[in-house]
Amino acid sequence: MSKRHATAARPMSKSGRLGTTLQRPPTGARLGTARPGTKSGVAPGTGALASSVQVADRPMTQQGLTGVKTGALGPQRQVLDASYYSGVLRSKIKELRDEINTMEKESGALNAENATYLTFERRAETLAQQLKERQGELADYNLLIDKINTNTDVEEISEDCAALQSQNNRDSKGVEILFGEKREKEHQVSQLEAEIRRQREATNQLLQGLDYDTQNKYMSMKEANFELQQKAEQLQSQVDNLLSIEATLQSELESNPLKQRAFEINSRIHELIDKRDSLKEEIESEAQLSPEEEKAKHLAQVKEDNKEIAGVQGYRGRQS
């Protein structure tokens, strides 16, 4: 009887079920599931769809719109103390040593290659000399074969060999004489160079004994002498160039008769012009003389001409 009373005292739900659990809200009362403007929906202009979102506020990357990336996390050195710099220095020293070792290896390889190249070069020179000797021997054998094929007498071949041997002996003696002359000239050159050095030393000693003004004067004269020598060399080169041009023109003139004739005519014209100018000067000078001075001048000219005529006649008489 008591149990029934307790059960009857529990409140009943609207649907007649016991109130042990919470009641589920009606389907029409759910938020955000109905369309806007319906009976139980959200009012227009409110909610997430109505919020103002700016796309430009979000960062743009190569993959599209993403959030802001955070920095790499992890333990990092906060204080760069002496041990840090010592480690960096040791790493750099190791890199330098490795590079030095690499360069030493490359240098050794290059030196070995250079030595090998010099060895091969000397061997090539030796082989070239041997090849030249063999070519000479081959030419001699070919000449001998030609003599044999043409039925040349052995005596004639022996005579040719003797003539070549005597020619070689003469050439060898001439080479020895030239070599001796070369050594003599080299000895003379070395003596002259030694004498020049002694003279320069003596000149320097004399300059050290002179006063300051005399030394300056000597140096200025030395510089002037050097400039004059350079100028003389330039002028000499110009003279040599002009002489070569003259020789070329002279050869062209001799090979062309028309040019040679024109040159003779031009030379004759210049001679006549010079004679004309001299006659004009003589006439002008005679116009300024008095009759007595003009008479004395003509008498002196006549005497000079008579002397020349007498000399020519005497020379012709001695020749005859």
C-alpha positions in Angstrom: 0.0 0.0 0.0 2.9 2.3 0.8 4.6 1.4 -2.5 1.6 2.4 -4.5 1.4 5.6 -2.6 5.0 6.5 -3.5 4.4 5.7 -7.1 1.4 7.8 -7.2 3.2 10.8 -5.7 5.7 11.0 -8.6 4.9 13.7 -11.1 3.7 12.6 -14.5 5.0 14.0 -17.7 2.8 15.6 -20.3 2.8 12.5 -22.4 2.0 10.2 -19.5 5.6 8.9 -19.0 7.5 9.0 -15.8 9.7 12.0 -15.2 12.9 10.0 -14.6 14.6 11.6 -17.7 14.6 15.0 -19.3 12.1 15.7 -21.9 13.4 16.0 -25.5 12.5 19.3 -27.0 10.0 19.3 -29.7 11.3 18.9 -33.3 9.9 22.3 -34.3 11.8 24.0 -31.5 15.4 23.1 -32.6 17.6 26.1 -33.2 19.2 26.6 -36.6 17.6 23.6 -38.3 14.6 25.2 -39.8 14.7 27.5 -42.8 14.9 31.3 -42.1 11.5 32.9 -42.0 9.7 29.7 -40.8 7.8 29.4 -37.6 10.6 28.2 -35.4 13.7 29.4 -37.5 16.2 32.1 -36.8 15.3 35.6 -37.8 16.8 36.9 -41.1 20.0 38.9 -40.8 21.3 37.0 -37.7 23.6 34.0 -37.2 26.9 32.8 -38.8 25.8 33.4 -42.4 25.2 37.1 -41.7 28.7 37.7 -40.1 31.0 40.0 -42.2 34.1 37.9 -43.2 37.0 39.6 -45.1 39.0 37.2 -47.2 41.9 39.7 -47.4 42.4 39.4 -43.6 43.7 35.8 -44.0 47.3 35.3 -45.2 47.8 34.0 -48.7 50.4 31.3 -49.3 51.4 29.2 -52.3 48.9 26.5 -51.2 46.0 28.9 -50.8 44.4 30.3 -47.6 46.1 29.1 -44.5 46.7 30.3 -41.0 49.8 32.0 -39.6 52.7 29.5 -39.3 54.4 29.4 -36.0 58.2 29.3 -35.7 60.2 26.2 -35.2 60.1 25.0 -31.7 63.0 23.3 -29.9 66.0 24.0 -27.7 68.2 26.8 -29.0 71.4 28.4 -27.6 70.5 31.5 -25.7 74.0 32.8 -24.9 76.9 32.8 -27.4 79.8 32.2 -24.9 83.5 31.4 -25.5 82.9 27.7 -26.0 80.6 28.5 -28.9 83.2 30.7 -30.7 85.9 28.1 -29.9 83.8 25.5 -31.7 83.2 27.7 -34.7 87.0 28.5 -34.8 87.9 24.8 -34.6 85.5 24.0 -37.5 87.0 26.8 -39.6 90.5 25.6 -38.8 89.6 22.1 -39.9 88.1 23.5 -43.2 91.3 25.4 -43.8 93.5 22.4 -43.1 91.4 20.3 -45.4 91.7 22.9 -48.2 95.5 23.2 -47.6 95.8 19.4 -47.9 93.8 19.4 -51.1 95.9 22.2 -52.6 99.1 20.4 -51.6 97.9 17.2 -53.3 97.0 19.2 -56.4 100.4 20.9 -56.3 102.2 17.6 -56.0 100.3 16.2 -58.9 101.1 19.2 -61.0 104.8 19.0 -60.1 104.9 15.3 -61.0 103.1 16.1 -64.3 105.6 18.9 -65.0 108.6 16.6 -64.3 107.0 14.0 -66.6 106.5 16.5 -69.3 110.1 17.7 -69.1 111.3 14.1 -69.3 109.1 13.4 -72.3 110.3 16.7 -73.9 114.0 15.7 -73.6 113.2 12.3 -74.9 111.4 13.8 -77.8 114.3 16.0 -78.7 116.7 13.0 -78.5 114.3 10.9 -80.7 114.0 13.8 -83.2 117.8 14.0 -83.4 118.0 10.2 -84.0 115.3 10.5 -86.6 117.2 13.2 -88.4 120.3 11.0 -88.4 118.4 8.0 -89.7 116.8 10.1 -92.5 120.3 11.2 -93.5 121.5 7.6 -93.6 118.3 6.6 -95.6 119.1 9.3 -98.1 122.7 8.0 -98.5 121.4 4.4 -99.0 118.8 5.6 -101.5 121.5 7.5 -103.4 123.7 4.3 -103.4 120.8 2.3 -104.7 120.2 4.8 -107.5 123.9 4.6 -108.4 123.8 0.8 -108.5 120.6 0.8 -110.6 122.1 3.1 -113.1 125.3 0.9 -113.4 127.6 3.5 -112.0 131.2 2.5 -111.5 132.5 1.8 -108.0 135.4 4.1 -108.7 133.0 7.0 -109.4 131.1 6.3 -106.2 134.4 6.3 -104.3 135.4 9.6 -105.9 132.1 11.1 -104.9 132.5 9.8 -101.3 136.0 11.2 -101.1 134.8 14.6 -102.4 132.0 14.7 -99.9 134.4 13.7 -97.1 136.8 16.5 -98.0 133.8 18.9 -98.1 132.7 17.8 -94.7 136.2 18.2 -93.3 136.4 21.7 -94.7 133.0 22.5 -93.2 134.0 21.1 -89.9 137.1 23.2 -89.8 135.0 26.3 -90.8 132.6 25.6 -87.9 135.5 25.2 -85.5 137.0 28.5 -86.6 133.6 30.2 -86.3 133.1 28.7 -82.8 136.6 30.0 -81.8 135.8 33.4 -83.1 132.5 33.4 -81.2 134.3 32.5 -78.0 136.8 35.2 -78.6 134.1 37.8 -79.2 132.2 36.7 -76.0 135.5 37.1 -74.1 136.0 40.6 -75.5 132.4 41.5 -74.6 132.8 40.3 -71.0 136.1 42.3 -70.8 134.3 45.4 -72.1 131.4 44.9 -69.7 133.9 44.6 -66.8 135.7 47.8 -68.0 132.3 49.6 -68.2 131.5 48.6 -64.6 134.9 49.8 -63.4 134.4 53.1 -65.2 131.0 53.5 -63.6 132.4 52.8 -60.2 135.2 55.4 -60.7 132.6 57.9 -61.9 130.4 57.3 -58.8 133.5 57.8 -56.6 134.3 61.1 -58.3 130.7 62.2 -58.0 130.8 61.5 -54.3 133.8 63.7 -53.9 132.1 66.7 -55.6 130.0 69.3 -54.0 126.2 69.5 -54.2 126.0 72.1 -57.0 128.4 70.2 -59.2 126.5 67.0 -58.7 123.3 68.6 -59.6 124.9 70.1 -62.7 126.3 66.7 -63.7 122.9 65.0 -63.3 121.2 67.7 -65.3 123.8 67.3 -68.1 123.5 63.5 -67.9 119.7 63.8 -68.4 120.2 66.3 -71.3 122.7 63.9 -72.8 120.2 61.0 -72.5 117.4 63.1 -74.1 119.8 64.1 -77.0 120.7 60.5 -77.5 117.1 59.5 -77.8 116.5 62.3 -80.2 119.5 61.4 -82.3 118.2 57.8 -82.5 114.8 59.0 -83.6 116.4 61.2 -86.2 118.7 58.4 -87.4 115.7 56.1 -87.8 113.9 58.9 -89.8 117.1 59.2 -92.0 117.2 55.5 -92.5 113.5 55.4 -93.5 114.1 58.3 -95.9 117.1 56.5 -97.4 115.1 53.4 -97.9 112.3 55.4 -99.6 114.9 57.1 -101.8 116.4 53.8 -102.8 112.9 52.4 -103.7 112.1 55.5 -105.7 115.5 55.4 -107.4 114.9 51.8 -108.4 111.5 52.6 -109.7 112.9 55.6 -111.6 115.6 53.4 -113.3 113.1 50.8 -114.3 110.8 53.4 -115.9 112.3 55.5 -118.8 109.4 58.0 -118.7 109.9 58.7 -115.0 113.6 59.0 -115.6 113.2 61.5 -118.4 110.7 63.5 -116.3 113.2 63.6 -113.4 115.9 64.9 -115.7 113.6 67.6 -117.1 112.5 68.6 -113.6 116.1 68.8 -112.4 117.0 70.9 -115.4 114.1 73.2 -114.7 115.3 73.7 -111.1 118.8 74.5 -112.3 117.5 77.1 -114.7 115.3 78.6 -112.0 118.4 78.9 -109.7 120.4 80.4 -112.5 117.7 82.9 -113.3 117.5 84.0 -109.6 121.3 84.4 -109.5 121.3 86.5 -112.7 118.5 88.7 -111.3 120.5 89.2 -108.1 123.6 90.0 -110.2 121.7 92.5 -112.3 120.2 94.2 -109.3 123.6 94.4 -107.7 125.2 95.9 -110.8 122.4 98.5 -111.1 123.5 99.8 -107.7 127.2 100.0 -108.7 128.9 103.0 -110.2 130.5 102.8 -113.7 134.1 102.5 -112.2 133.0 99.6 -109.9 131.2 97.9 -112.7 134.3 98.2 -114.9 136.6 96.8 -112.2 134.2 93.9 -111.6 134.1 92.9 -115.3 137.9 93.1 -115.5 138.2 90.7 -112.6 135.7 88.4 -114.2 137.7 88.4 -117.5 140.9 87.7 -115.7 139.3 84.7 -113.8 137.9 83.3 -117.1 141.3 83.7 -118.8 142.9 81.7 -116.0 140.3 78.9 -116.3 140.8 78.8 -120.1 144.6 78.6 -119.7 144.3 75.8 -117.2 142.0 73.8 -119.5 144.4 74.3 -122.5 147.4 73.3 -120.4 145.5 70.1 -119.2 144.6 69.2 -122.8 148.2 69.8 -124.0 149.5 67.4 -121.3 146.9 64.8 -122.2 147.9 65.0 -125.9 
